[in-house]
Amino acid sequence: RVKELKRGALIIITTASGKQMKYQVTNAVQVTPDQVQYILPTGKEQVTLVSCIGDNVVQNGSVTKKYRLITIAEPVK
């Protein structure tokens, strides 16, 4: 249900030791696989979720892998 995350949504990541880290969604964009700038290092802490499921997964009755949904979240201070 990643595609339902909107700007401002809270993501909580729990580590194996039980520590919780909170992130807020700042961007969500549908891209083609060659638009790698969204997954390159940024020099700052963030969570980048990459999903093969965008809004246009089914085209002409078949599944397409043409799009990726990139969701970016930054730490909650």
Biopython code that builds the backbone (N, CA, C, O; Angstrom):
import numpy as np
from Bio.PDB.StructureBuilder import StructureBuilder

atoms = [
    (1, "ARG", "N", (0.819, -1.201, 0.000)),
    (1, "ARG", "CA", (0.000, 0.000, 0.000)),
    (1, "ARG", "C", (0.856, 1.256, 0.000)),
    (1, "ARG", "O", (0.408, 2.323, 0.418)),
    (2, "VAL", "N", (2.094, 1.122, -0.473)),
    (2, "VAL", "CA", (3.015, 2.268, -0.503)),
    (2, "VAL", "C", (2.435, 3.413, -1.328)),
    (2, "VAL", "O", (2.621, 4.579, -0.982)),
    (3, "LYS", "N", (1.737, 3.092, -2.411)),
    (3, "LYS", "CA", (1.225, 4.167, -3.266)),
    (3, "LYS", "C", (0.175, 5.029, -2.571)),
    (3, "LYS", "O", (-0.170, 6.098, -3.075)),
    (4, "GLU", "N", (-0.338, 4.585, -1.425)),
    (4, "GLU", "CA", (-1.311, 5.369, -0.672)),
    (4, "GLU", "C", (-0.645, 6.398, 0.249)),
    (4, "GLU", "O", (-1.329, 7.257, 0.806)),
    (5, "LEU", "N", (0.676, 6.320, 0.416)),
    (5, "LEU", "CA", (1.378, 7.283, 1.273)),
    (5, "LEU", "C", (1.383, 8.657, 0.612)),
    (5, "LEU", "O", (1.774, 8.797, -0.547)),
    (6, "LYS", "N", (0.955, 9.648, 1.346)),
    (6, "LYS", "CA", (0.925, 11.019, 0.850)),
    (6, "LYS", "C", (1.979, 11.853, 1.572)),
    (6, "LYS", "O", (2.487, 11.456, 2.621)),
    (7, "ARG", "N", (2.298, 13.004, 1.006)),
    (7, "ARG", "CA", (3.246, 13.922, 1.635)),
    (7, "ARG", "C", (2.780, 14.217, 3.060)),
    (7, "ARG", "O", (1.619, 14.555, 3.289)),
    (8, "GLY", "N", (3.704, 14.082, 4.012)),
    (8, "GLY", "CA", (3.385, 14.310, 5.417)),
    (8, "GLY", "C", (3.101, 13.031, 6.190)),
    (8, "GLY", "O", (3.059, 13.056, 7.420)),
    (9, "ALA", "N", (2.904, 11.911, 5.493)),
    (9, "ALA", "CA", (2.633, 10.632, 6.169)),
    (9, "ALA", "C", (3.838, 10.224, 7.007)),
    (9, "ALA", "O", (4.979, 10.516, 6.650)),
    (10, "LEU", "N", (3.583, 9.560, 8.104)),
    (10, "LEU", "CA", (4.633, 9.126, 9.016)),
    (10, "LEU", "C", (5.008, 7.677, 8.729)),
    (10, "LEU", "O", (4.136, 6.819, 8.585)),
    (11, "ILE", "N", (6.313, 7.408, 8.645)),
    (11, "ILE", "CA", (6.847, 6.056, 8.504)),
    (11, "ILE", "C", (7.687, 5.788, 9.747)),
    (11, "ILE", "O", (8.575, 6.571, 10.083)),
    (12, "ILE", "N", (7.406, 4.689, 10.421)),
    (12, "ILE", "CA", (8.179, 4.315, 11.607)),
    (12, "ILE", "C", (8.928, 3.031, 11.304)),
    (12, "ILE", "O", (8.332, 2.018, 10.939)),
    (13, "ILE", "N", (10.239, 3.087, 11.459)),
    (13, "ILE", "CA", (11.091, 1.917, 11.240)),
    (13, "ILE", "C", (11.567, 1.442, 12.606)),
    (13, "ILE", "O", (12.090, 2.223, 13.401)),
    (14, "THR", "N", (11.378, 0.152, 12.868)),
    (14, "THR", "CA", (11.808, -0.437, 14.132)),
    (14, "THR", "C", (12.992, -1.356, 13.866)),
    (14, "THR", "O", (12.896, -2.278, 13.056)),
    (15, "THR", "N", (14.112, -1.106, 14.547)),
    (15, "THR", "CA", (15.310, -1.916, 14.371)),
    (15, "THR", "C", (15.165, -3.234, 15.125)),
    (15, "THR", "O", (14.224, -3.418, 15.897)),
    (16, "ALA", "N", (16.095, -4.137, 14.898)),
    (16, "ALA", "CA", (16.088, -5.439, 15.582)),
    (16, "ALA", "C", (16.185, -5.276, 17.096)),
    (16, "ALA", "O", (15.698, -6.119, 17.849)),
    (17, "SER", "N", (16.818, -4.186, 17.539)),
    (17, "SER", "CA", (16.954, -3.950, 18.983)),
    (17, "SER", "C", (15.731, -3.257, 19.587)),
    (17, "SER", "O", (15.671, -3.041, 20.797)),
    (18, "GLY", "N", (14.759, -2.909, 18.741)),
    (18, "GLY", "CA", (13.542, -2.278, 19.235)),
    (18, "GLY", "C", (13.518, -0.762, 19.143)),
    (18, "GLY", "O", (12.501, -0.147, 19.461)),
    (19, "LYS", "N", (14.614, -0.143, 18.715)),
    (19, "LYS", "CA", (14.657, 1.318, 18.571)),
    (19, "LYS", "C", (13.754, 1.730, 17.409)),
    (19, "LYS", "O", (13.768, 1.107, 16.347)),
    (20, "GLN", "N", (12.977, 2.779, 17.623)),
    (20, "GLN", "CA", (12.110, 3.280, 16.570)),
    (20, "GLN", "C", (12.646, 4.589, 16.012)),
    (20, "GLN", "O", (13.036, 5.490, 16.755)),
    (21, "MET", "N", (12.656, 4.673, 14.681)),
    (21, "MET", "CA", (13.079, 5.886, 13.993)),
    (21, "MET", "C", (11.898, 6.365, 13.160)),
    (21, "MET", "O", (11.269, 5.579, 12.452)),
    (22, "LYS", "N", (11.597, 7.672, 13.250)),
    (22, "LYS", "CA", (10.439, 8.228, 12.573)),
    (22, "LYS", "C", (10.859, 9.088, 11.385)),
    (22, "LYS", "O", (11.782, 9.898, 11.466)),
    (23, "TYR", "N", (10.145, 8.880, 10.278)),
    (23, "TYR", "CA", (10.396, 9.618, 9.045)),
    (23, "TYR", "C", (9.072, 10.128, 8.501)),
    (23, "TYR", "O", (8.027, 9.503, 8.685)),
    (24, "GLN", "N", (9.131, 11.273, 7.827)),
    (24, "GLN", "CA", (7.939, 11.864, 7.236)),
    (24, "GLN", "C", (8.107, 11.919, 5.725)),
    (24, "GLN", "O", (9.143, 12.357, 5.226)),
    (25, "VAL", "N", (7.094, 11.476, 5.001)),
    (25, "VAL", "CA", (7.149, 11.469, 3.541)),
    (25, "VAL", "C", (7.215, 12.905, 3.035)),
    (25, "VAL", "O", (6.393, 13.749, 3.391)),
    (26, "THR", "N", (8.219, 13.157, 2.192)),
    (26, "THR", "CA", (8.402, 14.494, 1.616)),
    (26, "THR", "C", (8.163, 14.518, 0.111)),
    (26, "THR", "O", (7.951, 15.582, -0.471)),
    (27, "ASN", "N", (8.197, 13.338, -0.523)),
    (27, "ASN", "CA", (8.029, 13.292, -1.978)),
    (27, "ASN", "C", (7.618, 11.898, -2.405)),
    (27, "ASN", "O", (8.049, 10.906, -1.817)),
    (28, "ALA", "N", (6.794, 11.826, -3.416)),
    (28, "ALA", "CA", (6.431, 10.557, -4.053)),
    (28, "ALA", "C", (6.292, 10.843, -5.539)),
    (28, "ALA", "O", (5.557, 11.743, -5.945)),
    (29, "VAL", "N", (7.007, 10.068, -6.345)),
    (29, "VAL", "CA", (7.025, 10.338, -7.779)),
    (29, "VAL", "C", (7.068, 9.026, -8.557)),
    (29, "VAL", "O", (7.739, 8.076, -8.153)),
    (30, "GLN", "N", (6.356, 8.983, -9.662)),
    (30, "GLN", "CA", (6.384, 7.823, -10.544)),
    (30, "GLN", "C", (7.419, 8.082, -11.624)),
    (30, "GLN", "O", (7.376, 9.113, -12.295)),
    (31, "VAL", "N", (8.346, 7.152, -11.795)),
    (31, "VAL", "CA", (9.453, 7.336, -12.734)),
    (31, "VAL", "C", (9.645, 6.080, -13.572)),
    (31, "VAL", "O", (9.068, 5.030, -13.290)),
    (32, "THR", "N", (10.464, 6.209, -14.602)),
    (32, "THR", "CA", (10.874, 5.041, -15.378)),
    (32, "THR", "C", (12.171, 4.502, -14.773)),
    (32, "THR", "O", (12.887, 5.245, -14.102)),
    (33, "PRO", "N", (12.486, 3.222, -14.997)),
    (33, "PRO", "CA", (13.669, 2.620, -14.371)),
    (33, "PRO", "C", (14.983, 3.334, -14.661)),
    (33, "PRO", "O", (15.930, 3.202, -13.886)),
    (34, "ASP", "N", (15.067, 4.086, -15.751)),
    (34, "ASP", "CA", (16.323, 4.775, -16.077)),
    (34, "ASP", "C", (16.490, 6.096, -15.316)),
    (34, "ASP", "O", (17.547, 6.719, -15.413)),
    (35, "GLN", "N", (15.498, 6.531, -14.576)),
    (35, "GLN", "CA", (15.588, 7.774, -13.806)),
    (35, "GLN", "C", (16.187, 7.467, -12.431)),
    (35, "GLN", "O", (15.508, 7.548, -11.407)),
    (36, "VAL", "N", (17.459, 7.116, -12.434)),
    (36, "VAL", "CA", (18.138, 6.641, -11.224)),
    (36, "VAL", "C", (18.509, 7.751, -10.243)),
    (36, "VAL", "O", (18.936, 7.456, -9.127)),
    (37, "GLN", "N", (18.358, 9.002, -10.624)),
    (37, "GLN", "CA", (18.729, 10.093, -9.718)),
    (37, "GLN", "C", (17.960, 10.019, -8.402)),
    (37, "GLN", "O", (18.416, 10.558, -7.394)),
    (38, "TYR", "N", (16.825, 9.374, -8.394)),
    (38, "TYR", "CA", (16.019, 9.274, -7.176)),
    (38, "TYR", "C", (16.572, 8.255, -6.175)),
    (38, "TYR", "O", (16.201, 8.279, -5.001)),
    (39, "ILE", "N", (17.449, 7.367, -6.625)),
    (39, "ILE", "CA", (17.988, 6.345, -5.723)),
    (39, "ILE", "C", (19.482, 6.513, -5.458)),
    (39, "ILE", "O", (20.087, 5.681, -4.781)),
    (40, "LEU", "N", (20.069, 7.562, -5.976)),
    (40, "LEU", "CA", (21.483, 7.833, -5.733)),
    (40, "LEU", "C", (21.674, 8.454, -4.350)),
    (40, "LEU", "O", (20.748, 9.069, -3.822)),
    (41, "PRO", "N", (22.867, 8.304, -3.753)),
    (41, "PRO", "CA", (23.131, 8.930, -2.446)),
    (41, "PRO", "C", (22.898, 10.439, -2.502)),
    (41, "PRO", "O", (23.192, 11.089, -3.505)),
    (42, "THR", "N", (22.367, 10.980, -1.414)),
    (42, "THR", "CA", (22.059, 12.414, -1.363)),
    (42, "THR", "C", (22.953, 13.169, -0.382)),
    (42, "THR", "O", (22.973, 14.400, -0.381)),
    (43, "GLY", "N", (23.692, 12.437, 0.454)),
    (43, "GLY", "CA", (24.521, 13.095, 1.447)),
    (43, "GLY", "C", (23.758, 13.473, 2.706)),
    (43, "GLY", "O", (24.310, 14.120, 3.596)),
    (44, "LYS", "N", (22.502, 13.079, 2.787)),
    (44, "LYS", "CA", (21.714, 13.334, 3.993)),
    (44, "LYS", "C", (20.897, 12.090, 4.314)),
    (44, "LYS", "O", (20.658, 11.242, 3.454)),
    (45, "GLU", "N", (20.477, 12.000, 5.569)),
    (45, "GLU", "CA", (19.693, 10.847, 5.989)),
    (45, "GLU", "C", (18.287, 10.928, 5.399)),
    (45, "GLU", "O", (17.617, 11.956, 5.492)),
    (46, "GLN", "N", (17.858, 9.826, 4.794)),
    (46, "GLN", "CA", (16.499, 9.730, 4.297)),
    (46, "GLN", "C", (16.178, 8.268, 4.033)),
    (46, "GLN", "O", (17.076, 7.431, 3.940)),
    (47, "VAL", "N", (14.904, 7.974, 3.916)),
    (47, "VAL", "CA", (14.449, 6.645, 3.528)),
    (47, "VAL", "C", (13.896, 6.775, 2.117)),
    (47, "VAL", "O", (13.085, 7.659, 1.841)),
    (48, "THR", "N", (14.340, 5.890, 1.223)),
    (48, "THR", "CA", (13.846, 5.881, -0.146)),
    (48, "THR", "C", (13.213, 4.525, -0.412)),
    (48, "THR", "O", (13.897, 3.501, -0.401)),
    (49, "LEU", "N", (11.915, 4.516, -0.649)),
    (49, "LEU", "CA", (11.194, 3.292, -0.954)),
    (49, "LEU", "C", (11.017, 3.207, -2.462)),
    (49, "LEU", "O", (10.561, 4.160, -3.094)),
    (50, "VAL", "N", (11.378, 2.064, -3.036)),
    (50, "VAL", "CA", (11.240, 1.844, -4.473)),
    (50, "VAL", "C", (10.255, 0.708, -4.675)),
    (50, "VAL", "O", (10.450, -0.396, -4.167)),
    (51, "SER", "N", (9.208, 0.986, -5.411)),
    (51, "SER", "CA", (8.170, -0.006, -5.647)),
    (51, "SER", "C", (7.951, -0.169, -7.145)),
    (51, "SER", "O", (7.974, 0.810, -7.891)),
    (52, "CYS", "N", (7.744, -1.384, -7.576)),
    (52, "CYS", "CA", (7.426, -1.646, -8.982)),
    (52, "CYS", "C", (5.975, -1.307, -9.283)),
    (52, "CYS", "O", (5.540, -1.368, -10.433)),
    (53, "ILE", "N", (5.235, -0.953, -8.254)),
    (53, "ILE", "CA", (3.806, -0.731, -8.432)),
    (53, "ILE", "C", (3.514, 0.756, -8.417)),
    (53, "ILE", "O", (3.514, 1.395, -7.365)),
    (54, "GLY", "N", (3.266, 1.297, -9.598)),
    (54, "GLY", "CA", (2.830, 2.674, -9.723)),
    (54, "GLY", "C", (1.349, 2.694, -10.058)),
    (54, "GLY", "O", (0.669, 1.677, -9.915)),
    (55, "ASP", "N", (0.849, 3.814, -10.492)),
    (55, "ASP", "CA", (-0.576, 3.927, -10.794)),
    (55, "ASP", "C", (-0.969, 3.211, -12.077)),
    (55, "ASP", "O", (-2.134, 2.850, -12.246)),
    (56, "ASN", "N", (-0.021, 2.999, -12.986)),
    (56, "ASN", "CA", (-0.353, 2.435, -14.295)),
    (56, "ASN", "C", (0.244, 1.045, -14.485)),
    (56, "ASN", "O", (0.847, 0.763, -15.520)),
    (57, "VAL", "N", (0.079, 0.181, -13.493)),
    (57, "VAL", "CA", (0.663, -1.158, -13.564)),
    (57, "VAL", "C", (0.030, -1.994, -14.662)),
    (57, "VAL", "O", (0.730, -2.756, -15.329)),
    (58, "VAL", "N", (-1.273, -1.873, -14.867)),
    (58, "VAL", "CA", (-1.938, -2.648, -15.914)),
    (58, "VAL", "C", (-2.188, -1.737, -17.104)),
    (58, "VAL", "O", (-2.875, -0.721, -16.999)),
    (59, "GLN", "N", (-1.615, -2.125, -18.243)),
    (59, "GLN", "CA", (-1.820, -1.386, -19.480)),
    (59, "GLN", "C", (-2.248, -2.370, -20.552)),
    (59, "GLN", "O", (-1.585, -3.383, -20.774)),
    (60, "ASN", "N", (-3.338, -2.078, -21.206)),
    (60, "ASN", "CA", (-3.862, -2.941, -22.270)),
    (60, "ASN", "C", (-4.070, -4.374, -21.803)),
    (60, "ASN", "O", (-3.817, -5.315, -22.556)),
    (61, "GLY", "N", (-4.528, -4.547, -20.567)),
    (61, "GLY", "CA", (-4.849, -5.865, -20.051)),
    (61, "GLY", "C", (-3.681, -6.682, -19.556)),
    (61, "GLY", "O", (-3.867, -7.837, -19.173)),
    (62, "SER", "N", (-2.470, -6.123, -19.548)),
    (62, "SER", "CA", (-1.321, -6.876, -19.038)),
    (62, "SER", "C", (-0.495, -5.994, -18.096)),
    (62, "SER", "O", (-0.585, -4.766, -18.120)),
    (63, "VAL", "N", (0.302, -6.656, -17.277)),
    (63, "VAL", "CA", (1.130, -5.946, -16.302)),
    (63, "VAL", "C", (2.345, -5.350, -17.001)),
    (63, "VAL", "O", (2.989, -6.016, -17.812)),
    (64, "THR", "N", (2.655, -4.100, -16.687)),
    (64, "THR", "CA", (3.835, -3.448, -17.243)),
    (64, "THR", "C", (4.841, -3.171, -16.125)),
    (64, "THR", "O", (4.457, -2.895, -14.988)),
    (65, "LYS", "N", (6.106, -3.246, -16.454)),
    (65, "LYS", "CA", (7.159, -2.900, -15.494)),
    (65, "LYS", "C", (7.812, -1.586, -15.914)),
    (65, "LYS", "O", (8.979, -1.336, -15.612)),
    (66, "LYS", "N", (7.057, -0.764, -16.602)),
    (66, "LYS", "CA", (7.564, 0.473, -17.163)),
    (66, "LYS", "C", (7.821, 1.543, -16.101)),
    (66, "LYS", "O", (8.667, 2.416, -16.292)),
    (67, "TYR", "N", (7.098, 1.477, -14.990)),
    (67, "TYR", "CA", (7.183, 2.530, -13.990)),
    (67, "TYR", "C", (7.628, 2.008, -12.633)),
    (67, "TYR", "O", (7.428, 0.841, -12.293)),
    (68, "ARG", "N", (8.238, 2.906, -11.868)),
    (68, "ARG", "CA", (8.578, 2.654, -10.468)),
    (68, "ARG", "C", (7.971, 3.803, -9.660)),
    (68, "ARG", "O", (7.924, 4.946, -10.115)),
    (69, "LEU", "N", (7.520, 3.481, -8.477)),
    (69, "LEU", "CA", (7.040, 4.513, -7.578)),
    (69, "LEU", "C", (8.128, 4.742, -6.545)),
    (69, "LEU", "O", (8.486, 3.828, -5.803)),
    (70, "ILE", "N", (8.653, 5.952, -6.492)),
    (70, "ILE", "CA", (9.700, 6.323, -5.541)),
    (70, "ILE", "C", (9.065, 7.181, -4.451)),
    (70, "ILE", "O", (8.469, 8.220, -4.736)),
    (71, "THR", "N", (9.196, 6.739, -3.201)),
    (71, "THR", "CA", (8.673, 7.486, -2.059)),
    (71, "THR", "C", (9.846, 7.837, -1.149)),
    (71, "THR", "O", (10.585, 6.955, -0.711)),
    (72, "ILE", "N", (10.015, 9.127, -0.866)),
    (72, "ILE", "CA", (11.145, 9.593, -0.068)),
    (72, "ILE", "C", (10.625, 10.181, 1.247)),
    (72, "ILE", "O", (9.664, 10.950, 1.262)),
    (73, "ALA", "N", (11.276, 9.806, 2.340)),
    (73, "ALA", "CA", (10.893, 10.318, 3.660)),
    (73, "ALA", "C", (12.149, 10.794, 4.391)),
    (73, "ALA", "O", (13.216, 10.189, 4.286)),
    (74, "GLU", "N", (11.999, 11.882, 5.128)),
    (74, "GLU", "CA", (13.117, 12.463, 5.875)),
    (74, "GLU", "C", (12.863, 12.329, 7.373)),
    (74, "GLU", "O", (11.714, 12.227, 7.803)),
    (75, "PRO", "N", (13.938, 12.327, 8.170)),
    (75, "PRO", "CA", (13.790, 12.147, 9.613)),
    (75, "PRO", "C", (12.896, 13.204, 10.243)),
    (75, "PRO", "O", (12.927, 14.375, 9.862)),
    (76, "VAL", "N", (12.102, 12.773, 11.209)),
    (76, "VAL", "CA", (11.291, 13.701, 11.999)),
    (76, "VAL", "C", (12.178, 14.218, 13.114)),
    (76, "VAL", "O", (12.727, 13.425, 13.879)),
    (77, "LYS", "N", (12.325, 15.482, 13.221)),
    (77, "LYS", "CA", (13.202, 16.098, 14.239)),
    (77, "LYS", "C", (12.442, 16.359, 15.509)),
    (77, "LYS", "O", (13.010, 16.871, 16.474)),
]
sb = StructureBuilder()
sb.init_structure("model")
sb.init_model(0)
sb.init_chain("A")
sb.init_seg("    ")
for serial, (resi, resn, name, xyz) in enumerate(atoms, 1):
    if name == "N":
        sb.init_residue(resn, " ", resi, " ")
    sb.init_atom(name, np.array(xyz, "f"), 0.0, 1.0, " ", f" {name:<3s}", serial, name[0])
structure = sb.get_structure()
